[in-house]
Amino acid sequence: MKIGDYATVIAVIAGAMGLLLLFAPGVLKRLNELSARMIARIDTVTFSYRIGFGVSLIIASLFMFFMAYYFKVKGR
């Protein structure tokens, strides 16, 4: 995989998490409870500031999509 492909994967994950935090926090809580045995639990602070975290993740996702595009144009 090239670095642009990694950036795209990170952007998709960050965007999905951001959208879930903004529009469906209950779904994210249920997913967290299901995956608690395999993955560390999401901190309760994240849910208390879910709008800020969600917007930040969406901005990070947009930045990573830009970086993926940039790396594909540059051929990396």
DAPE-V429525 format. One line per field, one symbol per residue. ss: DSSP state (a for helix, b for strand, c for the rest). Layout:
BEGIN
ss: ???
END
This chain:
BEGIN
ss: ccaaaaaaaaaaaaaaaaaaaaacaaaaaaaaaacccccccccaaaaacaaaaaaaaaaaaaaaaaaaaaaaaacc
END
